Amino acid sequence: MPAALRTPAAQCALPLSDRLGGGQSQGEEEEEEEEEENCKARLQVHSQESQNAKSVSAAGMQNHFGERRRIMEQLLVLLGSFLLVSLCRGQVLCHEQNCPHFKPVSKTDDYEERLYEATDWITTKVENNDLWAANVRLGDYCKRQKAAGYNFAVDAWPVLITERPDGHYLSWYVPPGMKKPEDTDEHVKLDTRPAGTVYVKVFDGEPSMEKGKEIKVGLQKALDKALKDYDPSSSAGAGFEPFIYPTHHNEVWIQAADHN
């Protein structure tokens, strides 16, 4: 049968003699009526099946576009977080001129000892363990200061999460020579870390608060074993790339005790 005549609607549109075939008697009224009834029934079934198919197709299309929308929304959120982190920060592991300057003192399998110069940072407190909100706060501060004419570096790292007795603080590094604003923001402070010795443990993998705590405990044990004198009240985790990067260079810093 030709493709155009494969539906009940197309078949019922044919003359009755064609539908009954050449061998059928066209003069038998009962047979004609029966064929017409059968044709109507086939049309009703076909119409219902077509409607069901359209409904299924429409639902499928709706689900398809709904899934695409969900994926696009996730990608936009991911892109937004990437742009926010990159707003005042660099996008790759920093070069020496845009990292805090230090001189290596010694290195073992368990830690590095470095002598850092004094460094400046912009810092905000992490409330309720909400690092995202703290990051947004620093980003908004950075945008406002740029609009006011203050020149913050766009390729300076690391980002620090510092643990102090009164809580955790998020800091972005401010390289030397930057024009810094007055310290007038209620929630973001200009912070200076003094020059001194820092004990450092480098690790890779996706950074997290839990991993940082684990590395800190191991570093403290190594320092105790080496009889190193350090400040137990404060430590910091340093990150050098946006969170979504596939590889990460992370560090835990513990400041040597200051006996001055």
PEMO-V580927 format. One record per residue. N is the residue number from 1. RES is the residue in one letter. PHI is phi in whole degrees, -180 to 180 (* if undefined). BURIAL is + if it has 9 or more other ideal C-beta (glycine too) atoms within 8 Angstrom, else -. D_FIRST is the distance of its C-alpha to the first C-alpha in Angstrom with 1 decimal. Layout:
N_RES_PHI_BURIAL_D_FIRST / N_RES_PHI_BURIAL_D_FIRST
//
This chain:
1_M_*_-_0.0 / 2_P_-59_-_3.8 / 3_A_-59_-_6.4 / 4_A_-68_-_8.3 / 5_L_-109_+_6.5 / 6_R_-86_-_6.7 / 7_T_-101_-_10.3 / 8_P_-58_+_12.3 / 9_A_-63_-_14.1 / 10_A_-69_+_11.3 / 11_Q_-67_+_10.2 / 12_C_-71_+_14.0 / 13_A_-77_-_14.7 / 14_L_-71_+_13.1 / 15_P_-59_-_15.8 / 16_L_-60_+_16.7 / 17_S_-63_-_16.4 / 18_D_-72_-_12.7 / 19_R_-69_+_12.3 / 20_L_-82_+_14.7 / 21_G_87_-_13.3 / 22_G_-63_-_15.7 / 23_G_-85_-_17.9 / 24_Q_-89_-_18.9 / 25_S_-83_-_22.2 / 26_Q_-82_-_22.1 / 27_G_-93_-_25.8 / 28_E_-90_-_25.9 / 29_E_-65_-_26.7 / 30_E_-63_-_26.6 / 31_E_-66_+_23.0 / 32_E_-65_+_22.1 / 33_E_-62_-_24.1 / 34_E_-62_-_22.6 / 35_E_-65_+_19.0 / 36_E_-64_+_20.4 / 37_E_-65_-_22.2 / 38_N_-61_-_19.2 / 39_C_-66_+_17.3 / 40_K_-60_+_20.4 / 41_A_-63_-_20.7 / 42_R_-63_+_17.2 / 43_L_-64_+_18.1 / 44_Q_-64_-_21.4 / 45_V_-63_+_20.2 / 46_H_-62_+_17.7 / 47_S_-63_-_20.6 / 48_Q_-66_-_23.0 / 49_E_-64_-_20.9 / 50_S_-64_-_20.4 / 51_Q_-64_-_24.2 / 52_N_-63_-_25.1 / 53_A_-63_-_23.1 / 54_K_-65_-_24.9 / 55_S_-64_-_28.2 / 56_V_-62_-_27.8 / 57_S_-63_-_26.8 / 58_A_-64_-_29.9 / 59_A_-64_-_32.1 / 60_G_-62_-_31.1 / 61_M_-64_-_31.8 / 62_Q_-62_-_35.1 / 63_N_-63_-_36.1 / 64_H_-61_-_35.2 / 65_F_-71_-_37.3 / 66_G_-64_-_40.0 / 67_E_-66_-_40.3 / 68_R_-62_-_40.5 / 69_R_-64_-_43.2 / 70_R_-62_-_45.1 / 71_I_-64_-_45.1 / 72_M_-64_-_46.3 / 73_E_-63_-_49.0 / 74_Q_-63_-_50.2 / 75_L_-65_-_50.3 / 76_L_-67_-_52.2 / 77_V_-62_-_54.8 / 78_L_-63_+_55.2 / 79_L_-65_-_55.6 / 80_G_-62_-_58.1 / 81_S_-65_+_60.2 / 82_F_-64_+_60.2 / 83_L_-67_-_61.4 / 84_L_-65_+_64.0 / 85_V_-64_+_65.5 / 86_S_-83_+_65.5 / 87_L_-57_+_67.0 / 88_C_-118_+_70.6 / 89_R_-113_+_70.0 / 90_G_-78_+_68.9 / 91_Q_-117_-_65.7 / 92_V_-139_-_67.0 / 93_L_-57_-_69.9 / 94_C_-67_+_73.0 / 95_H_-81_-_75.2 / 96_E_-58_-_78.8 / 97_Q_-70_-_80.0 / 98_N_-116_+_77.8 / 99_C_-115_+_78.5 / 100_P_-56_-_81.8 / 101_H_-80_-_84.3 / 102_F_-151_+_85.9 / 103_K_-114_-_87.8 / 104_P_-68_-_86.8 / 105_V_-103_-_89.7 / 106_S_-159_-_88.4 / 107_K_-149_-_85.2 / 108_T_-124_-_84.7 / 109_D_-68_-_81.7 / 110_D_-103_+_81.9 / 111_Y_-168_+_82.5 / 112_E_-114_+_83.7 / 113_E_-113_+_86.8 / 114_R_-127_+_86.7 / 115_L_-109_+_89.2 / 116_Y_-94_+_87.5 / 117_E_-76_-_88.9 / 118_A_-63_-_88.9 / 119_T_-133_+_85.5 / 120_D_-108_+_84.2 / 121_W_-145_+_81.2 / 122_I_-104_+_79.6 / 123_T_-135_+_79.3 / 124_T_-139_+_77.9 / 125_K_-79_+_78.1 / 126_V_-89_+_75.0 / 127_E_-90_-_74.9 / 128_N_55_-_73.3 / 129_N_59_-_71.9 / 130_D_-95_-_69.5 / 131_L_-66_+_69.4 / 132_W_-61_-_66.5 / 133_A_-63_-_68.7 / 134_A_-65_+_71.6 / 135_N_-65_+_69.5 / 136_V_-61_+_68.3 / 137_R_-62_+_72.0 / 138_L_-66_+_73.1 / 139_G_-63_+_70.1 / 140_D_-63_-_71.1 / 141_Y_-61_+_74.7 / 142_C_-62_+_73.9 / 143_K_-63_+_71.9 / 144_R_-63_-_74.7 / 145_Q_-69_+_77.3 / 146_K_-63_+_75.4 / 147_A_-63_-_75.0 / 148_A_-85_-_78.8 / 149_G_100_-_79.4 / 150_Y_-92_+_80.0 / 151_N_-99_-_78.6 / 152_F_-94_+_76.9 / 153_A_-67_+_75.6 / 154_V_-101_-_71.8 / 155_D_-132_+_72.0 / 156_A_-106_+_74.6 / 157_W_-137_+_74.1 / 158_P_-94_+_74.4 / 159_V_-97_+_73.5 / 160_L_-112_+_76.0 / 161_I_-116_+_75.7 / 162_T_-103_+_79.4 / 163_E_-99_-_80.5 / 164_R_-124_+_83.8 / 165_P_-57_-_85.8 / 166_D_-99_-_84.5 / 167_G_137_-_80.8 / 168_H_-107_+_78.3 / 169_Y_-132_+_78.2 / 170_L_-104_+_75.6 / 171_S_-133_+_77.0 / 172_W_-113_+_75.8 / 173_Y_-73_+_78.1 / 174_V_-116_+_79.9 / 175_P_-66_+_81.1 / 176_P_-60_-_84.7 / 177_G_89_-_85.2 / 178_M_-76_+_82.6 / 179_K_-78_-_83.9 / 180_K_-99_-_83.9 / 181_P_-77_+_84.1 / 182_E_-67_-_86.7 / 183_D_-84_-_86.0 / 184_T_-116_-_85.3 / 185_D_-76_-_81.9 / 186_E_-68_-_82.3 / 187_H_-111_-_79.6 / 188_V_-122_+_79.6 / 189_K_-118_-_82.8 / 190_L_-82_+_84.0 / 191_D_-125_+_85.0 / 192_T_-117_-_87.1 / 193_R_-95_-_87.1 / 194_P_-69_-_90.5 / 195_A_-62_-_91.0 / 196_G_165_+_91.4 / 197_T_-84_+_90.1 / 198_V_-128_+_86.6 / 199_Y_-96_+_85.2 / 200_V_-128_+_81.5 / 201_K_-118_+_78.8 / 202_V_-94_-_75.7 / 203_F_-149_+_72.3 / 204_D_-112_-_68.6 / 205_G_92_-_65.5 / 206_E_-67_-_64.2 / 207_P_-74_+_67.3 / 208_S_-159_-_68.0 / 209_M_-63_+_71.0 / 210_E_-65_-_70.9 / 211_K_-65_+_70.8 / 212_G_-61_+_73.6 / 213_K_-65_-_75.8 / 214_E_-62_-_75.2 / 215_I_-66_+_76.2 / 216_K_-62_+_79.2 / 217_V_-61_-_80.5 / 218_G_-65_+_80.2 / 219_L_-67_+_82.0 / 220_Q_-62_+_84.8 / 221_K_-64_-_85.3 / 222_A_-65_+_85.5 / 223_L_-69_+_88.1 / 224_D_-62_-_90.1 / 225_K_-64_-_90.2 / 226_A_-86_-_91.3 / 227_L_61_-_93.9 / 228_K_-86_-_92.5 / 229_D_-94_-_93.7 / 230_Y_-137_+_90.9 / 231_D_-88_+_90.3 / 232_P_-79_-_88.4 / 233_S_-86_-_87.8 / 234_S_-147_+_85.3 / 235_S_-153_+_82.4 / 236_A_-143_+_79.4 / 237_G_-105_+_75.9 / 238_A_-114_+_74.9 / 239_G_-117_+_71.3 / 240_F_-120_+_70.6 / 241_E_-143_+_66.9 / 242_P_-57_+_64.4 / 243_F_-60_+_63.0 / 244_I_-80_-_59.5 / 245_Y_-65_-_60.6 / 246_P_-71_-_59.3 / 247_T_-125_-_62.9 / 248_H_-140_+_66.1 / 249_H_-108_+_69.9 / 250_N_-120_+_71.8 / 251_E_-141_+_75.5 / 252_V_-114_+_77.8 / 253_W_-111_+_81.2 / 254_I_-128_+_84.4 / 255_Q_-76_+_87.5 / 256_A_-68_+_90.8 / 257_A_-63_-_93.6 / 258_D_-102_-_95.8 / 259_H_-100_-_99.4 / 260_N_-76_-_100.8
//
